[in-house]
Amino acid sequence: MPEREDALRCRLRVQGIVQGVGFRPFVHALATRYRLTGRVGNDMDGVYVEVQGPPDRVAGFRADLVTHAPPLAVVERVSAETIACRAESGFSIASSASGGPSRTLVSPDMATCDDCLRDLSDPADRRFGYPFTNCTNCGPRLTIVTGVPYDRASTTMARFTMCPDCASEYGDPGDRRFHAQPVCCPKCGPHVRLVSLDGTEVPGGDPIAGAADSLRAGRVVAVKGLGGYHLAADATSEAAVRVLRRRKSRDAKPFAVMVGSLDAARQLCAVDPAEAQALGSPRRPIVLLRRRPDARIASAVAPGDRHLGLMLAYTPLHHLLTRAFPRPMVMTSGNASDEPMCRTEAEAFERLAGIADHLLAHDRPIHTRADDSVVRIVGSREYPVRRSRGYAPAPLALPEPARRPVLGSGAELKSTFCLASGERAIVSPHIGDLENYETLRAYTSGIDRFRRLFGIDPAIIAHDLHPEYLSTKHAHECADVELMGVQHHHAHVASCLADNGETGPVIGVALDGLGYGTDGALWGGELLVADLAGFERRGHLEAVALPGGAAAIREPWRMAAAYLDAAYGGAIPEGLPVARRNAARWHRVLTVARSGVNSPWTTSAGRLFDAVAALIGLRDRVSFEGQAAVELEQRADPAETSAYTASVTGSETLLIHGTDLVRDLVDDLTGGADPPTVAARFHNGLVRALAHACFRLSAETGLSAVALSGGVFQNVLLLCRVREELEQMGLRVLVHRSVPPNDGGISFGQAAVAAARDARR
């Protein structure tokens, strides 16, 4: 067709998540529909498009480019310039251009789409029962990418040469696998095998059926997923789950459970529409749900927990396994406790020996680890607990752009790191606790990998003030960078501000376990007046001793002793059950607390929750972080409306008296009140004290917004009641939306603080 005399040629630059999500095939189809000539290609900046034709058709193309983008694409920005027309016919997909720094983004891994599930289930389809079925709308992304631009050669699928049938689909603009980089089939793609931990093949023709037989026999099977290995066991078998607990050295922390369908999830838990949407989303997180009383699930899966962490199958391999083994399966990280997930077969053989009986392995390499994400639903919206597979590394917006590239190095527990440049912040998948050497190695290698992948070479490293955090030490080992210390609770509040696209100032309520204060003390129940660049400490919980230091974190009864001693001025009432249960060491711990030796003072809200849990007899010792506080939330009677009273004193710095709550609690217990009532009244009392303190600060400062952050706000009962109380006072409340309130969000907060400080100076 001859070109019209008024033809226009336009060059477009599209930035965002536009590689590996079917964007080029979409552009090809769109240009063909508008009868335009030109080309589209990937490069280090994203996607470039040249279209030529009548101005009205070019304008229509440009509008649809954004409004009708593929489901996994995130178009951040489109810039355009008019260029000289060229004589050409048709529209083509150009070879990817490489070279120079990368400024493109990588999509998170996504669950198998409905179209691919139909292929998987259709006996007439050549991918029937094939565990690696995928298309441009689903499948692995981050976990297989080795570089950009995103092409097959830059993924771990490079080793698999496409057969003629797959190559035909890959090259057909009308096929949904057009330019889908991981495309493969049983003839040319990866394969599954079932092996023992000594490397020998398990006899039998179907590895997935063999794995199901192993689960039915009560064995533990290590299953290679998208971002690492999981340990699977029959979740209906008490014996199988207890074997897994013993071998994994995980005494009580709840296990996640995988099922094959939403109907199967509803047999185990109450699932409201928002929860159903989260479960079935392409991100497929673990969703914390209320367990049904009649749920057919072993008690050892989540001991004493009224909730269950459920996820639906999200890869073809998982779907096939849930069909072969239709019972609920424990599906927990493939590691010994506190280690990172195993990523390679070699790691699995070395680190899972003695834990797993069999490996359901395959030969598609995993380049980047990505553990499962965890969310709760609060007010019909997702409230993140752990951000990883399905969410990372989708970029987050910085309210104040980073003038120079920044690395937020994160905290010590629930570690993540964050790379930021310009308006974008890229938070890593969840890594874990850096106290473990293997996790520290995963952390440092992950930083190096992301720096190369996203082309961000930090000029500033923002780090926690705690000198013993390994993330802080790593920052100090880096050369040719500016180091910037960010106080732990300021980072919490900043992460909540940035998560809501705001710069402040706000009243920040940061409640967590422990964080290093600017005065060298251990903070944890803080009221800050803060913006992104700075803060002023305007209130906190009263300080009590932490008897025995870290031992008091592992043994909440020590905090009960410290709070009782502070509440009663040393004249603790006789006969309290917590003192009787720990009589052998009670007076020695009180002596340590009073001496100040290895008993630093702390304002920690987490330790107050620990003390209350021990006082009402829930838990004297914990086997994982936050265990006592979780059980306290679970035990609280949601129908109880009365509250204990905590005074709020002071002028320049407000002091919330947790000891008042403890005295009321002891009076209640000795009067015969039951633990659910006591737990609820404690929650309500703390809520009212926090709200009263925020209202006072609002009156003094004129600020009307409050940001809630810190790991204690994973307690949804506390979160919802604090928010409700503040809103009734006419205050605007900010809560987390995309990053967790716990230390998994610290790196994002650090990056936001560093960017704001650098921009303002």
N, C-alpha and C positions, 0 to 999 in steps of 0.2 A: 504494500500500500504506500503510495507516494506521500511524503511528509507535507503537511499543510504549511503555507507560507508563514503563518503566525506561530509556528512550533516554538516551544520553550524547552530548554534543558536545565534541569535543576539537580544540584548535588546536595544530598542530605546526609547529615551525620547523626546517627542514632546511638545514644548511650544509655546504659542501664544493664539489666540482665537480658541480653539479646543474643547471646551465643549459647548454643546447645539447647535451645528451646523451640526450634523450628521457625526462627524468625526469617531466615533467608528463603526457605520454601514459601512462607507466608507472603513475603514481598514479591516473589516470583509470580505467585498466583494472583496477587492483587494487581500487579502491573499488567499481567496478561488480560485480566478482566477489564481494565481500563484501556486496553489496546495501546500501551505505551512501550517504547523501546528503551534500552539501557542495560544496566547490570547492577548486581548487588554482591557484596563480599564482606568477609570478616577481616579485620586488622587488629592491631594492638590497642586501638581506642574503642572498639565495639563493632558496629556495622556501618558501612557506607553504602549509599544508594545513589545511582544516577538514573533519572527518568526523563524521557523526552516525548513530547507530544503537544496537543492543543492545551492552552492554559487552563481551560475549565476542567479537563480530565486530569491534568497534573494537580490541580487544587483538590479535586475529589480524592485522588490517591493519597495526598498528604494528610487529609483529614482522617481517612480510614486507617492510615498507618498506625495511628495512636489508638483510635477508638475500637478497632477490631483486631488488636494484636493477639498473638497466641496465648493460651491460658497460663503458661508458665513464664511468659515474658513480663518484665517490669521496665517500661519505657520511662526513663528519668528526664531525658532532654532530647529534643530534635532541633538541630540548627540547619539552615538552608542557605544556599547561594546560587545565583544564576550563572551558568557557564555557557560556553559556546556549543552550539548544536553540532552533532556528528552524524555522518551518514552511516547507518547501521540498520540491520533488520532483526527484529525479535528482542527478547529480554533474556539475559543469561546470568548464571551464578558464576562469579569469578573465583579463581583460586585465591586462597587466603594469603594475605600479605603479612609477613613477620618482620621483626627487627625493630629496635627502639624500645623504650620503656612501655610496659603494659599499663593501660588505663581501663581495661575492660573488666567485667564482672563475671562471676561464675555462678550458675544456678545451684541451689541445694538439690539433693537427691529427692526424687518424688516417687510416690507409691504407684504401683501398676494401675494404668487407666482401665476403664471399662472395656474399651475396644480390644486391648491386649488380653484382658481376662476372657473375652469371648473367643479369641484365637486359642488361648490356652485350653479351653474347654471343648473345642470343636474337633471331633475325630477326623473331620475332613480337611482340617487345616494342617499345613506342614509344620506348624509350631505347636501342635497338640501335645500337651504335657511337657513342653520345653521350659526349663526353669530360668531362662534368661531372655524371655520375650520382652520387647520394649519398643517404643516408637518415639517420635519427637515430643510427645506429651507426657512421657513418664520415664522412669528408670534412673540409673545411676548418673550422676553429674560430678559433684565435688569429689566424691570418693575415688573416681577413676581419672580425673584430670591431672595431667603432669605438666601442662604448660598452656599458653594461649598464643595465637588464636585457637579457639576450640575446634579442633578437627580430629579425626580419628588418630592421626599420627601423634597427637598430643594427649592421648589417653592410654590407659592400660589395655585397651582393646587393639592397640597397634599390632600386636603379635598375631592376631587372628585375621587371616585374609578372607575377604568376603567371597562366598560362592557365587556363581552366575545369577541365581535367583535373588539373593540378597543385594547383589550389585545392581540388578535391574530395579528393585524397589528403591534403592538409595538414589538412583538416577532418574526416577520417574516423578515429575512435578505433581502428578495427580495422586501419588501414594503418600499415606501419612508417615511413612518411613523415609521419605525424601530427605536426604542429608541428615538422617538420624545417626549420629556417630557410633553408638554402641550396637547398631543393627547386626543381627546374627541369627543363626538357626541351628538345628542339630547337626547339619552337615559341616558348618564352618566355625561354630562358636565354642564357648567354654562348655565343659562337662562336669557333672557332679560325680563324686565317688564317696563311698563309705569306708572308712579305715579305722583300725584299732590304733591305740596310742603308740604302738610300736611300729606303725607305718604299714602294716599288712592289710590288704584288701579284705573286707568282710564278704564272705561268699553270698551269692545271690545276684540276680540280674538287675534289680531295681534298687539303687541306693536309697531313694526316698522311702520306699516300702520297707527296706531294711531298717532305716532309722526309726520308722513308726513301730516296727516290731520291737526294737530295742527300748523305746519309750514304754511300750506296753509291758515289757518285762521288768520295769522299774529302774532301768539304767539311765545314766546321764549322757546326753548327746550334745557335743559342741557343734553348733550350726553356723556356717559362715554366712553372714548377712551382708548388707550394703557397706557398712562402715566398720565391720569387725565381727569377731565370733561372739555368739551367744551360748549360754549353757541352758539347755532345755531339759525339762523333766515333766512327768505326768503330774499336773497340778491337782488332780483328784486323789492322788495317792499319798497318804501321810508318810509312809515309809520312804518313798522316792524323794519327797521334798526334804525330809530329815537327812537323808544321805547327802543330798546336795548341800544342805546347810553345813553339815559336818566337814565335808571335803573342801568347801569354799571358805571355811572359817568365818561364817556369817551367822551369828547366833540368832538375831531377831529382826534385823532390818527387813522390811517387806520386800517380797519379790514381785516383779511385774508379771503379768499373765497375758498370753496371746490367745486369741480365738479367731475363727475364720470368718465370722459375719457379725453384723449388728444384732441379729436375732440371738446368736449365741451369747453376745455381751449382755443382752437383756435378761437372759436366764441367770446371770450372776449378779447383776447390779441394776439399780434404778437408773435409767438413762433418760434425761429430759431432752428436748429438741436441740438445745445448744450443745449439750454433751454429745449427742448423736452426730451433729455436724462436725465437731472437733474430731471424734473418733474416725469418721469416714472421709475427712479431708485428705487431699493429696499429700499433706505433710505427715499424716498418720502418727501423731504423738501418743505417748502413754497418757491416758486421762485418768485422774484420780476420781473415783466414783463411789457412791454409797452402796455398800454390799447388801444384797438381799439376805434376809434371815435364812432362807431355804437354799442358798447358793450351794451347789455341789462342788465344794472346793476344800482342800485340806487346810486344817487350821494352821499348820506350820507355814503356809504361804505368806500370811500377814498376821502374825500372832497378836491377838488383842486389838486389832485395828478394825474399825467399822467401815473403813474404805478399802478399795482394791484398785491397784494401778492396772488398767486394762488397755491393750492396744489390739488393733485388727491387723491381720496379715497384710504386709505391704510390698512383698516381692513375689514373683511367680513361684520361687522356691518355697516361700512360706505358705502360699496358697496351696501348693501341692502337698506340703507336709500336713497342713490342717485338714485336708481332705483324707489323707491316708491315716491320720490320727485325729479324729474329730473331737477328742476331749480337750478341755482347756490345758494349755501348756505353760509352765513357768518358762519365761524367756528373759534371762538376766545376763548382764554383761559377762563375756567370756574372759574371766580373770580370777585370780585370787583376790581377796578383799584388799582394797586400796591400790591395786595395780591398774594400769590402763588396759583396755580391751586388747586381746590378741588380734593382730592384723594379718599376719602371714601364717602359713602352715607350719613353718619352722618354729615360730613363737608358740603356736598352739601345742606342738609336740613337746616343747620344753617346759612351758608354764602351766599347761592343763593336764599334764601327766599326774595321775593320782586324784584328779577331779572328774574328768570326763572318761566315759568308757569307750565311746566312739566319736569320730569326727565326721560330720557331713560336710565335706570340703568341696571346693571347686577350683578351677585354674584361671579364673579372672582375677588378676591382682587388685588389691585395695591399696591405693596410693595414700589416702588421707583417712585417718580414723574419724568416725562420727558415731557417738553413742546415741541412744534413743532420747528424744526430747520428752519432757514431762510438763503437763499443764493441769490446772484446775479451772473450772468455770465459775466465775464470780460475776453476778449481775448479767448473765447471758453472754459474757465475753471471756475469752481465754486470758488466764492469769498465769504467766510462765513460772515454772519452778526450775526447769533445766532447759536451756536452749542449745539444740544440737542438730541432729539429723532432721532434714525437712525445713529447717529455719536458717541455719548457718550455711553459707556465708552471705545470705541476703543482706544488702547494705542497710544501715540505719542512718538517718539524717542527723547531722550536727546542727544545732540551732545557731551556733557561731562557727563559721567555717574555719578549718585549720589552715592558717597562713603558711605554716611549714609542716611537713609530715610528722606524725606523732605515733608512738607506740605506748599504749596503756598496758602496763605489765601485769595488772591484776593483783590478786591476793594470794593467800597460801592455800585456802580450802576452796573447793568448788571452782578451781582455777579456770580462767579464760584469759586470752590476751586480745587486744583491740588495736588494729592499724587504722589510722585516720589520715585522710588527705582531702583538702578542700571541704566540700559539704558532706562527704561520705565517711562513715565509720564502718569497718568490717570486723565484727566480733567472731572469734574462733568458735568452733564447736566446744562443748564442755570437755575439759581435760581431766580434772580431778584434783586430788590433794597432793601438793608438791612435796610433802614429807617423804613420799615414796620415790626411790631413785628412778625406777622405770617411768613413773609419771613425769618426773622432772626432765628426763630425756625426751619424752614425747612433747613436753612444753617447749623446750629449746629448739628441737628440730621442727616443730610446728611453726614457730615464729620465722625461722629461716625459710621454710617452704612458702608461707604466705607472703613474705617480703618479695620473693622471686615471682610468685604467681600473679600478684596484684601490682607489682612494680612500685611498691612503697618502701622507700629507704628512710627510716625515721631520722629526723634531726633532733627531736625531743623525745626522751623516754620519761613518762610519768609513772611514778612508783609509790607504793605505800610507805608510810613513815616508819613502820616497824623494821628495825635494823636486822632482825633475824629471819624475816620472810625470805625464802629462797628466790622469790620473784624480785625482791629488792636487791638481793645480792647479785642476781643475774644482770639487773640494770646497771649496777656499779661496775660490772666487768666489761661493759660495752664501751668501745673507744669512739672518739670523735662525735659525741652526741652531748646535748645539754640535758642534764638530769633535773627533774622537777618533782619534788616530794608533794604528795597530795594526802591530806589526812583522811583516814579510812571512812569516817562517817560523812564528811563532806563529799567524798566520792559516791557514797550511797545516795545522798540527796541529789547530787548532780546527775546521777544516772536516771533518777526519776524525772528530774526536770527535762533532760535531753530526750528521754523516752516519750515525753509529752510535747516535744517541740518548743519548750519554753526556756527562757534564760534567767527568770527570777527578777527580783528577790522574792523568796517565799519563807514561810516558817517550815523548817524541815524537822520531821520526827524520824530519827534513825534508831531503831531498836534491833540489837543483835547480840551475839555472844560476847565477843571481845574485839576491840580495835585500839590501836596505839594512838593515844591522844597527843596534842601538841605540848602538853606538860609532862609527857613521859608516863602518864598513868594509863590504866586500862579502862577505856570508855566503853559504853554499850547501851546506854539509855539516854539519848541526847536530844535536846531541843536546840536547833540552830536557826539563826536568821542568815540565809545564804542565797547567793546567786551562783552562776557557773564559776566565776573567777575567785570568789572568796566567801568566808563565813565568819560569824561571830557566835560563840557558844553562849546561849542565853538561858539554858536550863538543863537539868539532868536528874536522873534518879539519885537518891542519896547513896553514898558509897558505903560498901561493907567489905569486910575482909574476904579474901579468896584463900581459905586455909589449905596449905599444901600446894598452892599454885595449880598446875595442870591436873593434879589429883582431884581437885574440887570439881573439875569439868567432868571427869569420869565417874565421880561419886557424889551425886546431888545431895546426899544426906549431910555432907560437909557444909554446903551452902545453907541447908536448913539450920544447922548449928550456928553458923555465923549470923544469920538473920535473927534467930531467936536471941542470941547474945546481944545484938544491937538493939533489938526491940525492947528487951526487958532490962537493959543496963546490967547484965550479968546475973540477974536474979530470975533465971529461967524457971517457969513452972515445972513442978515435979510430975513424973509419970507420963510424959508424952510418949506415944508409941515410937516415934522416930528415934528418941533417945534410948528406949529399951532395946530396939532392934540393933542398935549400934553401940551398945553399952561398953564393949571391950575397948573401944577407941574414942568414945565420946569426949571425955574430959581431956584426953591428950590433944585432940583436935581443937577444942576450945582454948587450951593453953597456947597452941601454935597460933591460932587466930589473934589472940590478945597480944602475943609477943611481937607480931609484925615480921617474924622470921619466915621467909618463904610464904608470906601471906600478903600479897599486894592488895591495895584497895581497888575496888572496881565499882563502876556504876552500871554494870551489865544488866540489861533486861532479861537476857537469856538465863542468867544465873538466878534471877528472882523466880522465873518460871520453874527452874530446877528445884529451888528450895520449896516452893509450894507443892510440887509433885511429890517430893519426899515427905513433907508434913502430912499430906492426906493419905500417905501409904501407897502411892502408885509405883514409885520406883526409887530405890536407894542407889542403884548403880546403873550405868548405861553402857550399851555396847556399840552405839553409833551416835553421831552428833545430833542433838535435838530430840532424842528419843523420849526423854521425860516430858518435854514441852508438848510434843505431839500427843502423848497419852493424856496430858492435862486438858488439851483442847477437846480430845475425843470424849473425855469423861464428863465435861461440863453439860449441865442440863440446859438446852437451848430455850426452854420455857421459863426459866428463872429470870426475874426482872430486878430483884433487890440487889444491892451492892454494898460492899465494904467501903469505908471512907479513908481516903489518903489525903492528908493535908498538903497544900502547895504553898511553900513559904519563900521568902526572899524577895529582893527587889531587882538589883542588877542581874543576878543569876537566880532563876527559879529552882527550887528544890522540891522534887516529888518524893514524899516519904513512903517508901515501900514497907517500912517497918510498921506503919499504921495498918496496912493491909494484913500483915502477919499477925498483929495482935487481935484484930477482928476475927481472923481465920481461926486462931487458937481458941478464942472464946466460943466460936461456933462449934468447933470440933468437940470441945469439952462439954458443950451443951447437947451433944448428940446429933448434930447435923450430919447428913450423909455426904460422901465425897462428891457426887454430881452437883449437889446444891452448893457446896463450898467452892468447887472449881468454877461454877458459873458466877457466884458472887465475887470471887477474886477477879475474874475477867471484867465484870461490869465495873468494879471499883477502879481498876487500872484505866479502863476506858474513860470513865468520868474525870479522873485526875488528869489524864493526858489532854482531854478536851478542854478542861478548865484552864490548864496551863497555856494551851494554844490560844484560847480566847483572850487571856490576859496579854499575851505577846501581841496579838492582833490589835488590841486596844492601845498598846504602847507604841507600836511601830506603824500602824495604819495598813499593815499587810492583810490581805483577805484570802490568800491562797496557802494551803498546807500540803506539803509533799510527804508521803508515807513510804519509808524504805527500810531496808535491813531484813535479815533473815527471820526475825520474830514475826514479821508481817506475812510470812507463809501461813500463819495461823489465820484462817479465813474468818473464824468467829470474831477474833480481835479486830481484824481489818474492817469487816463490814460494820461492826458496832462503832468503831472509832469514826469511820466515814459518816455513818448515819448521825452520830452525835454532833460532829463538826458541821455537817450540812444543815442540821436543825438550828445551829447558831448563826447561819448565814455565811459560813465560810466555804470556799471552793476547794475541793480535795483532788489532789493528783495521786494516782496510783500507777503501778507499772503496767505496761502494755506489751512490750516486745522483749525486754530483758528481765531476768529474775530480780526480785527484791533482795535476794541473798548475795553472797560474794561472787556469784556468777555474773553479776552486773557491774562489779567494781571496775573492771578494765574499761568499760564504756564510759563510766563516770570520770575516771582518770583522764581519758582522752578528751572528753568534753571540757574538763577543767583546764587542761593544758592548752587546748585550742583557744579558749576564751582568754586566758591570761596572756598568751602570746599575741593575740589579736589586739588586745586593749593596750598593750605597752608599745 
